[in-house]
C-alpha cells in the first residue's frame, strides 16, 4: 500500500506541474508565491453577502429543505451535469459512472441513515431531480474540499473561527476565463442555514443548496466547527467502495458533523465524537470552543484517519493564540505547489493578536494565495455572540489557480 500511495503522490505532483505548465502556456499569469497581506478587504460589497434560510427540524424530514432548494433545482442540475461530464472525461468518455449514478443511486439511498435519506428524497421531490443525483451530489463533497481554517483568540480572550472553502480542484479549468467550472457554478448556491427547533436556533451553517451535511457551522455560545479534506492513502474512495459493498461501520463525514452540531452540548463533547467515531474518509476537523481562561484554550485541529484520530493539535501546542490548518498534516511540509499555509501564517503574524477580529480574519483569508481561484466563500464566526456571516469570494487577477 505504501508503494501505491507513494506512486499516487508522485502522479499528483506531476499533474500539478503539468497543469502549471499548461496555464503558463495559455497566458494565465502566475503571481508571486508570497503576496502582500491585504488590510482593506472588509467589508466586501453587499452583493457578495450570502443569503440566509431556515431549516425547521420540527418538520418531517422530507419537508425541511424546501425553503433552501425550491428555486435552486436548475442550478443543482447544471452542477450535476458538469460533475458527470468531468467524470466522463476522466474515464475517457465512459458513461459507466453516470449510468451507475442514475440506476443505482435510489437503491444507494436506502443504505443511508435517517433522517438524511428522507431529507434527500424531499430535495429530489422539490427540485424535480432524480434521487440518485441528489445522493451523488451529497457524496461529492466528501472528496474535493480544499480549504483554510483558523481559530484565533483576540487580546481580550474572545474566540473567533474563520475559513475559506475552496472547491473544484482539477474540475474543469476554463482556459479562456481563467476559472474553475465547478467553482463558478457553486458560488450562487452558497447559503447560510439556520437550523431551528421550537422556533429557536440550534446551530447555523454555511452550505451549498442541496447538500445536507455540515462543512462550516456554529453552535451559539458552545462551539464552532469546520472540516478540511485530508489527502491520505487510506482515503475516502476506499470507504465509499466499502459502503457500496455493504461494509458500513463508518459514518459519512457530513452526517457525523451534522449529528455533532445537533447533539453535542459542549466543546469537549464535540471533540470526543470527532476524535473517536469511525468515518468513511480521512479529514481535518477544526474545532473552536468558548473558553480561553486558565490552562486550557478551546481550539484544536483533529487530524483524522478513517478509524480514529491520528493527532489532536491544541491551540497551546500551536502558536498560543491561534491554530491554522489547510490540507496537510501540520507536522509535515505542504506540497510546494500548494502552500497556502506559509502565507496564511505570515499574514496572521502581520495582523498580530491585537488585530484578531471579524475584519482582521477576513483580510487574512482575502490575501493571495490563501484566496485563490478555487475559493467559493469566506465564513466568519464568533462563538460567544453566535455571530456567523459569509461572503462570496472572487480572486482578482493576477491570481493563482489553487
C-alpha positions in Angstrom: 0.0 0.0 0.0 2.8 2.4 0.8 4.3 1.9 -2.7 0.9 2.6 -4.2 0.5 5.7 -2.1 4.0 6.9 -3.0 3.2 6.4 -6.7 -0.1 8.3 -6.2 1.7 11.2 -4.6 4.2 11.4 -7.5 1.4 11.3 -10.0 -0.4 14.2 -8.1 2.8 16.3 -8.1 3.3 15.6 -11.8 -0.3 16.5 -12.6 0.1 19.8 -10.7 3.3 20.6 -12.5 1.8 19.8 -15.9 -1.2 21.9 -15.1 1.1 24.8 -14.1 2.8 24.4 -17.5 -0.4 24.4 -19.4 -1.8 27.5 -17.8 1.5 29.3 -18.3 1.5 28.5 -22.0 -2.1 29.9 -22.2 -1.1 33.3 -20.8 -2.6 32.7 -17.4 -0.4 34.8 -15.1 1.1 33.2 -12.0 1.6 35.7 -9.3 4.5 35.7 -6.9 4.4 33.0 -4.2 4.1 35.5 -1.4 1.6 38.3 -2.0 1.3 41.2 0.3 -1.2 40.8 3.2 -4.3 42.8 2.4 -5.8 45.1 5.1 -8.8 46.6 3.2 -10.9 43.7 2.0 -13.6 44.1 4.7 -16.4 44.7 4.4 -16.9 43.2 0.9 -19.5 44.5 -1.5 -23.1 44.0 -0.3 -23.7 41.9 -3.4 -21.2 39.3 -2.1 -23.3 38.7 1.1 -24.6 35.1 1.4 -28.4 34.7 1.8 -29.9 33.0 4.8 -32.6 30.4 5.2 -34.3 28.5 8.0 -34.4 24.7 8.2 -37.1 23.7 10.6 -36.1 20.5 12.3 -39.6 20.0 13.8 -40.9 19.4 10.3 -41.0 15.9 8.7 -37.5 15.3 7.1 -38.8 15.4 3.6 -40.1 19.0 4.0 -37.2 20.6 5.8 -35.1 21.8 2.9 -37.9 23.2 0.7 -37.1 26.9 1.5 -33.4 26.4 0.6 -33.8 24.4 -2.6 -37.2 25.3 -4.1 -35.6 27.8 -6.5 -32.2 26.0 -7.0 -33.2 23.0 -9.0 -31.8 24.3 -12.3 -28.5 25.3 -10.6 -28.1 21.9 -8.9 -28.9 20.3 -12.3 -26.2 22.4 -14.1 -23.7 21.4 -11.4 -24.5 17.7 -11.6 -24.2 17.8 -15.4 -20.8 19.4 -15.0 -19.8 16.7 -12.5 -20.9 13.9 -14.8 -19.1 15.5 -17.8 -15.9 15.8 -16.0 -16.0 12.3 -14.6 -16.8 11.0 -18.1 -13.7 12.9 -19.4 -11.6 11.4 -16.6 -12.7 7.9 -17.7 -12.1 8.6 -21.4 -15.7 9.3 -22.3 -17.1 6.3 -20.5 -20.8 6.7 -19.4 -20.4 4.0 -16.8 -20.2 6.3 -13.8 -23.1 8.4 -14.9 -25.2 5.3 -15.6 -24.3 4.0 -12.1 -25.5 7.2 -10.5 -28.8 7.2 -12.4 -29.6 3.5 -12.0 -28.1 2.6 -8.5 -28.5 6.0 -6.8 -32.0 5.4 -5.5 -31.1 2.0 -4.1 -27.9 3.5 -2.6 -30.2 6.0 -0.8 -31.7 3.1 1.1 -28.4 2.4 2.8 -28.2 5.9 4.3 -29.3 6.6 7.9 -32.3 8.6 8.8 -33.3 11.4 8.7 -30.8 12.0 6.0 -32.3 9.6 3.5 -35.7 11.2 3.8 -34.2 14.7 3.6 -32.6 13.8 0.2 -35.9 12.3 -1.0 -37.6 15.6 -0.2 -34.9 17.6 -2.0 -35.4 15.4 -5.1 -39.1 15.9 -5.0 -38.9 19.7 -4.7 -36.2 20.1 -7.4 -37.6 17.5 -9.8 -34.2 15.8 -9.9 -33.5 12.1 -9.7 -32.9 10.8 -6.2 -29.7 9.1 -7.4 -28.4 12.5 -8.5 -29.2 14.1 -5.1 -27.3 11.3 -3.3 -24.3 11.7 -5.6 -24.5 15.5 -5.1 -24.1 14.9 -1.4 -21.4 12.3 -1.7 -19.2 14.5 -3.9 -18.4 17.0 -1.1 -16.5 14.2 0.8 -13.7 14.3 -1.8 -12.9 17.7 -3.3 -12.9 20.2 -0.4 -9.6 22.1 -0.3 -9.7 24.8 2.5 -8.0 27.1 5.0 -9.4 27.2 8.6 -8.3 29.4 11.5 -9.4 29.5 15.2 -7.9 32.6 16.9 -8.1 34.3 20.3 -8.1 38.1 20.5 -6.3 40.1 23.2 -9.3 40.0 25.5 -9.7 36.2 25.3 -12.6 36.2 22.8 -12.5 33.3 20.3 -13.1 33.7 16.5 -13.3 31.0 13.8 -12.9 31.7 10.1 -12.5 29.7 7.0 -12.1 29.8 3.2 -13.9 27.0 1.4 -12.0 26.1 -1.8 -13.7 23.6 -4.1 -13.2 22.2 -7.6 -9.5 21.3 -7.9 -9.0 19.7 -11.4 -12.7 20.0 -12.1 -12.9 21.9 -15.4 -10.4 24.7 -15.9 -11.7 27.3 -18.3 -8.6 28.5 -20.2 -10.4 31.5 -21.7 -11.7 33.0 -18.4 -9.0 31.5 -16.1 -11.7 30.0 -13.8 -12.7 26.6 -12.5 -16.1 25.5 -13.9 -17.3 23.8 -10.8 -16.2 26.7 -8.5 -18.1 29.2 -10.7 -21.3 27.0 -10.5 -21.1 26.6 -6.8 -21.0 30.3 -5.7 -24.7 31.0 -6.5 -25.6 28.0 -4.3 -23.8 29.1 -1.1 -26.3 29.6 1.7 -26.4 30.3 5.4 -28.8 27.8 7.0 -30.3 28.4 10.5 -31.3 25.0 11.9 -34.2 25.6 14.4 -36.3 23.7 16.8 -39.3 25.2 18.5 -38.5 28.5 16.7 -35.1 28.7 18.3 -31.7 28.3 16.7 -29.9 25.0 17.5 -27.0 25.8 15.2 -26.2 27.6 12.0 -24.1 26.5 9.0 -22.7 27.7 5.7 -23.5 25.2 3.0 -24.4 24.6 -0.7 -28.1 24.4 -1.6 -28.9 20.7 -1.8 -26.1 19.5 0.5 -27.5 18.3 3.9 -24.2 17.7 5.7 -22.0 20.2 7.6 -18.7 21.7 6.5 -18.9 25.0 8.4 -21.0 25.6 11.5 -21.6 27.4 14.8 -23.5 26.4 17.9 -24.0 29.7 19.6 -22.3 30.0 22.9 -20.9 26.5 22.7 -18.5 25.7 19.8 -17.6 26.2 16.1 -16.6 23.6 13.6 -15.1 23.5 10.1 -13.9 20.5 8.1 -11.0 20.3 5.7 -10.2 17.4 3.4 -7.1 15.3 4.2 -5.3 13.5 1.4 -4.3 10.1 2.7 -3.5 6.6 1.3 -6.5 5.1 3.2 -8.8 7.7 1.6 -12.5 8.3 1.1 -12.6 6.3 -2.2 -11.8 3.1 -0.1 -14.5 4.0 2.4 -17.0 4.6 -0.5 -16.3 1.3 -2.1 -16.7 -0.5 1.3 -20.0 1.2 1.7 -21.2 0.1 -1.7 -20.1 -3.4 -1.0 -22.0 -3.5 2.3 -19.3 -2.7 4.8 -20.9 0.2 6.7 -19.2 0.5 10.0 -18.1 4.1 9.3 -20.1 7.3 9.0 -20.3 9.8 6.2 -18.3 12.8 7.3 -21.1 15.2 6.6 -23.6 13.1 8.6 -21.1 12.9 11.5 -20.6 16.6 11.6 -24.4 17.2 11.3 -25.0 14.8 14.3 -22.3 16.6 16.3 -23.8 20.0 15.7 -27.3 18.8 16.6 -26.5 16.7 19.6 -23.2 17.8 21.3 -23.8 20.3 24.1 -20.2 21.4 24.6 -16.7 21.7 23.0 -15.4 18.7 24.9 -18.4 16.5 23.8 -17.9 17.6 20.2 -14.2 17.0 20.4 -14.7 13.5 21.7 -17.2 12.5 19.0 -15.0 13.9 16.2 -12.0 12.1 17.6 -13.3 8.6 18.1 -16.2 8.0 15.6 -15.3 5.8 12.6 -15.7 7.6 9.2 -15.6 6.8 5.5 -13.0 9.3 4.7 -10.0 10.9 6.5 -10.4 14.6 7.3 -9.3 17.5 9.4 -11.8 18.9 12.0 -11.0 22.4 13.2 -12.9 23.0 16.4 -13.3 26.1 18.5 -14.9 26.5 21.9 -15.9 29.3 24.2 -13.2 29.2 26.9 -9.7 30.6 26.8 -9.1 31.2 30.5 -6.9 29.0 32.8 -4.7 26.3 31.4 -6.9 25.1 28.6 -7.7 27.0 25.5 -10.6 25.6 23.5 -9.3 25.5 20.0 -7.8 22.5 18.1 -7.1 20.7 14.9 -8.2 17.0 14.9 -6.3 15.0 12.3 -8.4 12.0 11.3 -7.7 8.7 9.8 -10.9 6.8 8.8 -10.9 4.8 12.1 -9.7 7.3 14.7 -7.7 10.4 15.4 -4.0 10.5 14.4 -3.3 13.7 16.3 -5.1 16.4 18.3 -3.3 19.7 18.0 -4.5 22.1 20.7 -4.0 25.8 20.4 -1.5 26.0 23.3 0.7 23.5 21.4 0.4 25.6 18.2 1.0 29.3 18.3 -0.6 30.1 21.7 -3.2 32.4 20.3 -4.3 30.7 17.1 -4.4 27.4 15.3 -4.4 27.1 11.5 -5.0 24.2 9.1 -5.0 23.8 5.3 -4.9 20.3 3.8 -1.7 18.8 5.0 -0.6 17.3 8.4 0.7 20.2 10.5 3.9 18.3 11.3 4.8 17.9 7.6 5.6 20.4 4.9 2.8 21.2 2.5 3.2 20.3 -1.2 5.4 23.2 -2.6 2.9 23.8 -5.4 0.0 24.2 -2.9 1.4 26.1 0.0 -1.3 28.3 1.4 -0.1 27.6 5.0 3.0 29.7 4.9 1.3 32.8 3.5 -1.5 32.4 6.0 0.9 32.2 8.9 2.7 35.2 7.6 -0.5 37.3 7.4 -1.6 36.1 10.9 1.8 37.3 12.3 1.5 40.5 10.4 -2.0 41.1 11.9 -0.9 40.1 15.5 -3.2 39.0 18.2 -4.3 42.6 18.8 -5.8 42.6 15.3 -7.9 39.4 15.7 -11.5 40.3 14.7 -14.0 39.6 12.0 -12.4 42.2 9.9 -8.8 41.0 10.6 -9.5 37.4 9.8 -11.4 38.3 6.6 -8.4 40.2 5.5 -6.1 37.3 6.2 -8.3 35.0 4.2 -8.6 37.5 1.4 -4.8 37.6 0.9 -3.4 35.6 -2.1 -2.7 32.8 -2.4 -4.8 31.9 0.7 -7.5 33.4 -1.6 -7.3 31.7 -5.0 -9.4 30.7 -8.0 -10.9 27.8 -6.1 -12.3 29.9 -3.2 -16.1 29.9 -3.1 -16.7 31.7 0.2 -15.2 33.0 3.4 -17.1 32.3 6.7 -16.5 34.3 9.9 -17.8 33.2 13.3 -17.7 34.5 16.9 -18.9 31.8 19.3 -20.0 33.9 22.3 -22.4 36.1 20.4 -23.4 33.3 18.0 -22.4 35.6 15.1 -22.0 34.0 11.6 -21.5 35.8 8.4 -20.4 34.6 5.0 -19.2 36.3 1.8 -18.8 35.0 -1.7 -15.2 35.3 -2.8 -13.7 36.2 -6.2 -10.0 36.3 -6.6 -8.9 39.3 -8.7 -6.1 38.9 -11.3 -3.4 38.1 -11.0 -4.5 35.1 -9.0 -3.2 31.5 -8.5 -5.5 28.6 -9.7 -5.3 27.0 -6.2 
